[in-house]
Amino acid sequence: MKKQLIKFLGLALLATAVFVSCDDDDPITPTLTVVEKLDNGIMEGTLEENYTLSAGVSYNLSGSFIVADGAKLTIPAGTNIIADAGGTGVYLAVLMGGKIEINGTAGNPVVMSSPNANPGDWGGLTICGKATTTAGANSEAEVGGFIYGGNDDTDNSGSVTYLVIKGTGAQINEESQYNGVSCYALGSGTTLNNIAVINGSDDGIEFFGGTVSVTNIFLQNNEDDAIDWTEGWSGTVNNAYVEHTIEGFSTVIEGDKDNNNPKINNLTAVSTTGGTALQFKKESGMTITGLSLSGYSVSIDMKDNGPLANVIIDGEEADPTKSYNAPATVDPTEWTWIDAELAEVVELSGNVDSDVTLDASKTYRLTGSYIVQDGASLTIPAGTKIHADNGGTDVYIAVLMGGQIFINGEANNPVVISSDLSQPGDWGGLTICGKATTTAGVNAEAEVGGFIYGGTSDTDNSGSVTNLVIRGTGAQINEESQYNGVSLYAVGSETTLENLAIFDGSDDGIEFFGGTATVTNIYVENCEDDAIDWTEGWSGGITNTYVSHTIAGFSTVFEGDKDNNNPVFTNVTAMSTVGGTGLQFKKESGATITGLHMEGYTIDLDMKDAGALSNVQIDGANPDATLMDGETSKYTLNSGKDSDAIDISGWTWINAEL
């Protein structure tokens, strides 16, 4: 209270002085020292002596505030520093030889923020030390032209504990911006604990050389890199939580230049917008123990083709094909001091025993089997994104006989279910079991999950699936069986299936096990076995099928097997840049096809078990086909494969990703 009174008195005297004039009528405008400004709650200028701010008081950072060599600024718990939204002209910097002591507590942190906490409002906190950096001693910082770097790796620039910074990242030029916290050659004697950087337009925290370490750091929606380093930083981060919920950020981590092997112990990063997790430029690298990534479309990026051996994750060389979506290793809900609303990531696993409706505003993580039981329903609204863990056969969605699923995607707002990296075989896909007829009989047992399917109701209704994108399925069950993108076991004709896209499966795109289900508009790209597969007397059909093959080694566009109940296909376009087989029919299977356009396949038609060509009807007739030289079952179509290709330019839903 005494300090607050001094501030008001000082401001009053200042105001009075402006209106008092001398005999020559020139106004007297007193010039306040930096300390006098601080006494009046204003932070501006260069501090050249030790000064302690007042606890519980709000200070206005109105310009640059610099702690000079030999001076120390102490900021007690609960201090609130309000930075003008003045861009690069507003920042707090500590020069080499100066010190800062930020003494926040868990229940009473120090907060530095612009009024609206908008990215780029101000320049953040910069601290310069005397530790080593590959830039050399007495280097010039890209921000402020400050001098940093020496040969004292145990240098002490002070202590920062329980600090929350918001709205930083002011743009200096095309190449440079301020960060939330910039650490220039800070030594290991400097303490950095419990720091949150929120809503920065550049990096959250960046290390320019030095040996300093950090414990407990929270970085939310920083628009460039959350954690960045260069110039041979060799410190450690213990416990970091990174969150991205806005589009267009750069990375969780960016390491650059020389590799002095910094370390991170426990890093959990969550994205609801995809993006890149860990990026290493030139020869940079690090050692990470306890990594958990969720929602990133790229896990490892060795941007300049540096060796993966430079990056060790949980004791092994980094692997860009892994998503690293292990259970979280850091729980930010225990960090009450961060004062930030966390993104809600809801885990899906277990049984659905009643009617459940998901919320498109939330992010979902499929961590195990999620099974809709008899009598229950699962509704997934438009725009919902479900991140499937890279858990192989343990991760899938299944709908049992008597259960229903309602996937209500829209053309411009589809539902997406995908593993983070969309690698073939990451997870088990979607399986639906119905009560329609199948040659396997009533209450047959599925090859996946041991689910029971099949009955006598060909009009059975298992729900509705519209505008759905699935990526990265096909987990291997055993030598004979794998999950598909979508598996339909005896699904009936009253089930609605429209606008399905299936990408990058290590087995089939969609497979029908008997039943009477029909599909309208299906897109299948680079599934490694069959794009469309059926068996057990499926008698439904598909209107508008588009298949794309651009990777070698797949099986077929169509594979029909066993009994022939004559499924009907209207408008089929299949395009291959890698040869392969188009249409394959095993045993007595067949189909009726109208409007076939097929390009790039080495084998057009394969009656694998010498079934009759007449089992396959193309445009109302037996196939006009010639047996290939030296073959007994493989044919080239002389005609019937040159109908107009389907125009999929309007299929906007197929482009959706996590």
N, C-alpha and C positions, 0 to 999 in steps of 0.2 A: 504493500500500500504506500509506503514511504517513497519507493522508487517511482510509482505511478504518479504521485503528487509532484515530484520533481519534473517529470515529463510534461505534465500539464502547465506547470509554472514556466518551464523553459519555452514552451510553445507560445504562451501568452506574452512573455517578454519579447520574443521574436516578432510576434504580430505587432506589438506596440512600437517597436523600433522602426518598423517600416513606415509608420505614419508620423514620426517625429523628424523635423527638419532643422537644419542649422540656419544661421542668418543669411547664407547665400542661397537658401532654398533647395540645396542638394540633399536628397534623402540619404540617411545613414543605413546601410545594409550590412549588418554584422556577418562575418564569415565564421561559421561554426567549425570546430575541429571535428575529426572523426569520432573522438570520444564524446564530445558534446552531442553529436548526432545520435550516437548510441544511447546516450542518456535520455534522448527524446524519442527513442524507439525507431530510429532510422539507421539502416545499414548501408553505408556508401563511403567509398574512399579506401585508403590504405591504413591499416592498423599497425602501429609500430611499437606498441607496448602491450602488456598483458591486460586482458579485459574479460570480465565475466558478465554474461547477459543475466537478466532477472528471470527467475523461474516463473512459469505461468503467464508470462507476458507475450503479446504478439508484437513482433518486429516487422517493419516494412523494409524489404530488400529492394531498394529503388534504383540501384545501378550496380556497378562492379564493387565488390567488397573483397579486399585483398589483405591477407595476414602476412606481414613481411617477415623476413629473416630475423630471428631473435624474439619475435612476438608470439603470444599464445592467446587464442580465443577459446573461451570455455562456454559451453551452451548446456545449461542444466535441464533436467527432465521436465517435460511438459511445455517447453518453449515452442512457440509457433512462429515460423518465419514465413511471411507472405511476400512472395516475389512478384514484382510488377511483370506484366506480360510484355516485357521489353526486348525479347529476343536475345541477341548476342550481347547486348549492353548490360544484361543483368545476370550476374553469377557470383558465386562465392569461391575464392581460390586461396590456397595456402602455399606460399613459396617455399623453396628449399631453405631449411633452417627454421622455418616457422612451425607452429603446432596448432592443432585443433583438438579440443576435448569435447566430444558430444556425449553427454552423460544421461541419455534417456534410460527409461526402465520399461519393463514389460507392460506395466499398467499405465505408464505415462511417457510415451515416446516423444522424441523431438520430431516435429513435422516441418518440412520445407515444401511449399507448393505455391504455384500461381493461384489466383482466386478461383479460376474455373478448371484448373488442372488439365488444360488442353495440351496435347503434344506440341512441343516447340515453343512454348510460351517464354521459357527462360533457359539459362545456360547450365544449371546444375552445380555440382560440387566438384572442384578440381583440387587435388593434393599432389604436391611435387616433393620428391625425396632424393636421397643421395645414394641409393642402391645402384647396382650395376644394370646396364641395359646395352643391348647390342648397338643401339644408336650412339653410344659413347658418352663420356662425361660432358657435362654442361651442354646437353643438346637443347634444341629449341622445340617446345611443344607446338602441335598444330592448332591448339587453342590458346589464345592470349599471348603467344610468343614467350611463354614462361620457360625458364631455364630449369633443367632437371638432369639427374644422373650423376653418379660418382662411383666410388669404390667401397662404400660402406653398406654391405648387405644386411647389417643389423640396425640400420638407421631407424630412428623413431620419430614419426611425424605426428604422434599423438594417438588418440583413441576415439573411435566412432562406434557407439553402441546404441541400439534401438533408435534407428533413424528411418523415417519414411519420407521419400522424395517423390513428388508428382509433377508432371507437366513439363519435363525438360526436353533437351534435344534441339535447341535453337540452331538454325542453319548459318554457318560461317561463310562457306562458298560451296561450289559444286562438289568438292571433294571432302569437305570437313563439316562436322557438326559437333556441338557439345553433347556429352553423354549425361546420364543421371549422375553417376560417380565416375570420375576419371582418375586413375591411379598411375601417376608418372614416377617410375623408379622408386616406389615405396619399399622400405626395408622391413625385415621381419619383426623389428621392434614395434612397428605400428599395429594397433589392435583394431580390427574391423569385425564387429559381431552384430547380428540381428539388424540387417539392412533391407529395406523394401524400396524398389524403384518401380513406379507405376505410371503408365501413359507417357512414355518418352518417345519422341519422334526419331531418335537414333538408338544407340546401345543403352542397355540398362547399366552395366558396369564394364569398364574397359581397363585392362592392365597394359601399360607400356613398359615392358621390362620389369625389373624389381623382383623382390622375394616375399612380398607380403602375402598373407593368407587371410581367408574370410570364413567365418562360421555363421551359418543360418542366413541365407539370402533369398528373398522373395522378389521375383521379377515378373510383372504382369503387363502384357500388351505394350511392350516396347517395340517400335516399328522396324528397327533394324535387328541387331543381334542382342539377345538377352545378356550373354556373357561373351566378351570379346577380349582377345589378347594378342600381343605382338612383341617384337623386340626381346624375345627370350625370357618372358616371365616364367618363373620357376616356383611359384607358390602353390597353395592348396586351397580348394574350396570344400568345406565340410557342410553338407546339407544345403542343397539348392532346390528351390521349387520354381518352375517356370510355367507360365500359362499364356496361351495365345487364343484369343477369341475374335480377333479382327483379321480381315484379309490383308495380304501383302507384306507381312513381316519378312525378315531375312532368315534368321536361324536361331536355334536355342544357343548354340555355341559356334563361334568363329575363331579359329586359331590361325595365326598368320606368321610367315617368315620362319626364323630359326626355332628348333624344337629343344627346349630345355626341360621337357617332360613335366609340365604342371600336372597336378592331380586333382581329381574330384572324388570325394567320398560321399556317395548318396546324392543322386541327381534324379528328380522326378519332373517330367515335363509333359504337359497336356495341351493338345491343340484341338479346337473344334473346327479348324479351317484348313487342315492339311499342312503343307509346307515342309521345309527341310529342318531336320533336327540338328545334326552335328556336321559342321563343315570345316575342313582343314585345307589351308592354302599352302602352296610351296612345300616346305619340308616340315611344317608344323605337325604336332601330335600331342598326345597326353595319355595318362592312365586314369581310367574311370572304374570305380568299384561301386556297385549298387545302382545300376542304371535302369530306369523305368520310363519308357516313352509310350505315349498314347495319342493316336490321331495324326501322326506325321506321315506324309506320303513318301518321304525320302528319309531314311535313317542315317546313312553315312554318305557324305559327299567329299571325296578327295579331289578338290576342285582343279588342282594343278598336277594331278596324277602322282602325288607323293605316295610313298609306300604305305600300305595298310598296316604294316608292322609297326609304324610309328604310333598307332592308336591301339592301346590295349584296353579291352572292356571285360571286366570281370574275369581277368586272368587269361584272356584269349585275344588273338588278333581280331581287329574289327571286321565284321562281315556285313557288307551292304545289303545282302539278301535277307538279313534278319531284321525284324521290326523292333526287337528289344522291349516288347510290351509286357514286361514282368510286372508283378504287383508293385504298387507304389512303395518307395523307400523313404519318402518324406511326407509327413502329414501336416499341411499348413493350417489345418483347423486348430492346432495347438498353439499357433503363433498369433495370439490375440492382438498383438501390437500392430499388425499390418494394416488394419482398417481398410479392408478391401473385400468386395463381394466375389466369392469364388465361382467359377463356372461349375455347373452341376453336371457331373458325369455319373449316370446311373448304370449300375451293373445288372445285366440280365443273365439269370441262370436258374435252374430248378424247374419246378412244375407250375404251369398256369392252371389253377383249379377252379377259377371263376372268370367272369368277364373282365378283361384287362384292356385299357386303352393307354397307349403311350402318348407322350407330349412332344410335338415337333420342336418346341423351344429348348428341349433338353438334349444333351448328347448321351448316347447309350453305348455301353461297352458289353458285348456278348462274351462272357468269360467262360462259359461252359455250355452244357446242353440246356436248351430252353424249350420245354415240351408242353404243348397245349393238350390238356386231357379231354377225355370224352365229356361232353356237356358244357365245356368252357369255350371261350373265344378270346382271340387276341386281335385288337384293332391297332393298326399302325397308320397314322394320318400322313397326309402329304408333307413332304419336306423332311421327314424323319431320317436321321442318319444313324446307322448302327455300326459301330466299329467292332469287328470280330477279332478276337485274340488269335494269334498264330498258335493255336492249340491243337491242330490236326483233327483227329477223329473225335476229340472230346468237346469240340465247339460246333454247335449246329442249332438250327431251329427245326422242330418237328411238330406236326399236327396229327394227333392220333384219330382213329376212327371215331366219329361222333363229335369231335372238336371242329372248330372253324377258325379261319384266319381271314382278316379283312385288311388288305394292304391298299390304302386309298390314295396312292400317288396321283399326281396330275402331270400333264404333258410338260409343263414348265416348272414343275416342282415335284419330281419323282421321289420315291423312297429309295435309299441306297443302303445296301448291306454289303460290307466289304472288309477284308483285312486291311490293315494300314498300308502295306506295301503292295497289295494285290498280287502276291506271288502265288502261282499255282500250287494247290495242296495245302494252303495255310489253314483252311477250316473246312467244315463239312457241308455247308450249303443249307438249302431249304427242302424239307421232306414233308409231303402231305399224304396221308393215308385215308382212303375212302371205302365205301361199301358197294361199289359197282362190281360188275363181273370181271373175272380174270380166269384164264385157263389154269392158273395155279390153285384155284379152288377157293372156297370160303374159309376165312380166318387163316390165310396163308401167313408165313413169317418172312418179313423183308430181310434182304441181305445186309441192310444197314440198320443198326440199333435193335434188331430182333423185333421190330414193330409188327403188329398184326394188321392185316388188311384183307379186303375182298369180301363181297357178299352177293346180294341179288338185286340191289337197287341201282339200276343204271342211271337214274336221274338224281342220284345222291348229290347233296350240296355241301361242299367243304369250305364254302366262303367265296371270297372275291380277291383277286390279285391284279391290280392295275398299275401301270407305270412303275415298275420295279427294276432296279439295276443291282446286279449281283456280281462281285469280283473276287477272284482268288480262291476258288473252292477246289474240291476234288481230293480231300484228304484220303490217304491210303488206309484201308481197313485190314486187308490181307493180300495175299498174292492174286486172288481172284476178284476182289471187290474194292471199290472206292466210292466215296460220296460223289454225287453230281452237283452241278449248280442248282438245279431244281429236279427233284425226284417225285414223280406222281404215281403213287401206288393205288390202283383201282379207284381213281378219282372219277366222280360222276359228271354227267353232262350239265347239271345245274350249277356247277362250280364255274365262276367267271375267271378267265385268264386272258388278260389283254396287255399289250405293250410291255413285254419282258425283254431285258437285255442281260446277257450273261457273258462275262469276259474272263479270260485267263484262268480257266479251270484245268486241273491236271487230269480230269476224266471227262465225262460227257457234259455238254451244256445242259440239256434237258432230256430226261428219260421217262418213258411211260411204261409202267408195269400193268398191262391190262387196262381196264376202265374205258370210259367213253368220253373223256374230257376233250374239249377243243380249245385252241388258242388262236387269238387274233394278234398279229404283229409280234414277231419274235426276232431278235437280233442276237447272233452268237458269234463271238470273235475269239479266235485263238484258244479254243478249248482243245486239249491235247489228245483226247480220244475222239469220240463221235460228237458232232454238233447236236444232232437230233437222233435219239436212240429209242427203240421201242421193242417190246417183247410181250409174251403172255396174252396175245390176242387183243391188243389195243385197237379200238374201232372208232376213235375220234378223228381229229384232223387239225390242220393248221392253215389259216389264211394269212398269207404274206410272211414268208420266211426269208431272212437275209443272213447269209453265213459268210464270214471273212476268215481266210487262212493266210497268215503272213509269216508263220514260223514252221519250220520243217518238223516232220515226225508225227503229225496227227494221224488219226485213223481214217475217218470218213466224214462227209457231209451228213449222210443218212446211214444208219445201220438198223435194219429191220431183222428180227429174229423170231424163230419158232413159227407158231400158227399164223395164218394170214386172215385177219378180219378186215382187211382192205381199208386202212386209214386213208383219208383224202387230203391232199395238199393242193392248195390253190395259190399260185404265184410263188415260185421258189427261185431265189437268186443266190448263187454261190460263186465266190470269187477266190481264186488261189494264186499266190505269187510263188508257191513252192511245190507245185505238182501235187502228187497225192491222189487219193481215190475219192470220187464223187459219191455215187450211190452204191451201197452194198446191202445185199439181201441174203440172209442165211436160212438154211432149211427150206421151209415152204412159205416164207414171208413174202410180202409184196405190198403194193400201194397204188393208188391212183393219183397221178400228178398232172396238173394243168398249169401251163404258163411257166415252163422251166427255162431259166437262163443260167448257164454254167460255163465258167471260163477258167482255164489254167490248170485243169486237173489232168494228170497223166493217164488215169483210168477213169472212164466215165461211169461204167456200170460193172459191178462184180456180183454175179450170182454164185456166191462162195461155195455153196453145197450143191451146185448144179440144179437148183430149183428152176421151174419152168419160166422162161422169159415172159410168158403170158400173165404171170402173177403181177407183173408191173405194167401198168397202163400209163402211157404218156400222151396227153392230148387226145384221149379216146381210142388209142390203138396200141397194139403190141410195140415194144421198142424197135425202132429202125436201127439195128446195131450190127456191127461186124466184130467177130471174135479176133482178139489181138494175136499177133504172131507168137506161136509157142505157148499160148495160154489155153486153158480149158473152161474158164469161167469169167474171164475179164474181157470187156467189150468197149469199143469206141462207138458212140452214138453218131450215126450219119446225119440225123436230123432230130428235131424235137428238143434241142437244148438252146435254141436261139431266140426264145421269146424276149420281149422287152424286159429289161432289168427293172426291178422295183426302184422307185424313186424314194430314197429314205431321207431326203433333205428336210422333210417336215418332222422327222422322228427326233425331236429335240431332246427327249428324255434319255436317249442313249448316251449322251455326253456327260451325264452327271457323275460326280465323284464325291468322295468323302470331303 
